[in-house]
Amino acid sequence: MKFIVLTLFKEMFEAFVNTSIIKRAIDKNIVSIDVVDIRDFTEDKHNRVDFPPYGGGSGMIISAQPLSAAIDYSIEKLSCENKNIEIIYMSPRGKVLNYSISKQISLSNSNYIIICGHYEGIDERVIEEYNIKEISIGDYVLTGGELACQVLMDSVIRLLPGAITEDSLVEESHTNNLLEYPQYTKPYDFRGRKVPDVLISGHHKNIADYRKMESIRITKKFRPDLIDKYNKEKNNSKKEGN
Ligand SMILES: C[S@@+](CC[C@H](N)C(=O)[O-])C[C@H]1O[C@@H](n2cnc3c(N)ncnc32)[C@H](O)[C@@H]1O
């Protein structure tokens, strides 16, 4: 999978592409991330990319000219691949990111151009012109789309085959509308708090049953809204005989 990120702040991606699981996924050619500076495409003689909004108001808007030129360049770069090209704008008014959106992207036969807005955002006409999808990472406003873009890419990349061990994904929070059970490691006794006996019993079935029970308990406690979805899907798969 290929991502081309369009931003005015390339430096914000340096740590992201050079650290931990994301770096390994890049090194293993599971994913590629090109970070492109929108400013490189401006035709403004003062190198400007943002201007005040028509109609007045505070802040600056990233203008259509450099942004559309950066998008055209990215489309051209991806067009030799035998894959769809999708364009996403990280935006507080977009569909709120969740596990199922990340999963859908990870399974898609597409490469992605991701636009990070800044200041007051981008010229609306670019969104219309390229039929751009908008994704938010939550109901709050960030200074820019760079962190949001990293959240989106991170949540997708870890789902790509080979990025992390398959086992880590099986019982992870949100995979089946359940949150993960509590986890413990050494030491066995931490300030008098001992690891639950069943986890050191070596009895795989009992451990699996205990973890399932704990997952349900934790989900009811922290996200009761997910339990309905979990029960519905469980009943559906029973009906389908899975
Ligand atoms: C300060 S915000 C602009 C907010 C915009 N004026 C509004 O009120 O909707 C600057 C940029 O940050 C990004 N951004 C802000 N909040 C976001 C969120 N919750 N999810 C994704 N991107 C966000 C967008 O790319 C946006 O263009």
The ligand as a MOL file (V3000), in Angstrom:
LIG
                    3D

  0  0  0     0  0            999 V3000
M  V30 BEGIN CTAB
M  V30 COUNTS 27 29 0 0 0
M  V30 BEGIN ATOM
M  V30 1 C -7.6000 24.4880 12.8240 0
M  V30 2 S -8.1440 23.2050 11.8040 0 CHG=1
M  V30 3 C -9.3730 23.9830 10.8330 0
M  V30 4 C -10.7080 23.9180 11.4630 0
M  V30 5 C -11.7990 24.5040 10.5930 0
M  V30 6 N -11.6620 25.9150 10.4880 0
M  V30 7 C -13.1440 24.1530 11.2090 0
M  V30 8 O -13.6430 24.8980 12.0330 0
M  V30 9 O -13.6680 23.0900 10.8920 0 CHG=-1
M  V30 10 C -6.8110 22.9870 10.7020 0
M  V30 11 C -6.7130 21.6140 10.0640 0
M  V30 12 O -6.5370 20.6370 11.0600 0
M  V30 13 C -7.0670 19.3980 10.6360 0
M  V30 14 N -7.9650 18.9070 11.7010 0
M  V30 15 C -8.4160 19.6250 12.7490 0
M  V30 16 N -9.1920 18.8910 13.5450 0
M  V30 17 C -9.2420 17.6570 13.0080 0
M  V30 18 C -9.8890 16.4540 13.3810 0
M  V30 19 N -10.6520 16.3640 14.4460 0
M  V30 20 N -9.7130 15.3610 12.6000 0
M  V30 21 C -8.9490 15.4370 11.4870 0
M  V30 22 N -8.3090 16.5510 11.0880 0
M  V30 23 C -8.4410 17.6640 11.8280 0
M  V30 24 C -7.7490 19.6570 9.2990 0
M  V30 25 O -6.8820 19.1900 8.2690 0
M  V30 26 C -7.9010 21.1540 9.2660 0
M  V30 27 O -7.8480 21.6620 7.9620 0
M  V30 END ATOM
M  V30 BEGIN BOND
M  V30 1 1 1 2
M  V30 2 1 2 3
M  V30 3 1 2 10
M  V30 4 1 3 4
M  V30 5 1 4 5
M  V30 6 1 5 6
M  V30 7 1 5 7
M  V30 8 2 7 8
M  V30 9 1 7 9
M  V30 10 1 10 11
M  V30 11 1 11 12
M  V30 12 1 11 26
M  V30 13 1 12 13
M  V30 14 1 13 14
M  V30 15 1 13 24
M  V30 16 1 14 15
M  V30 17 1 14 23
M  V30 18 2 15 16
M  V30 19 1 16 17
M  V30 20 1 17 18
M  V30 21 2 17 23
M  V30 22 1 18 19
M  V30 23 2 18 20
M  V30 24 1 20 21
M  V30 25 2 21 22
M  V30 26 1 22 23
M  V30 27 1 24 25
M  V30 28 1 24 26
M  V30 29 1 26 27
M  V30 END BOND
M  V30 END CTAB
M  END
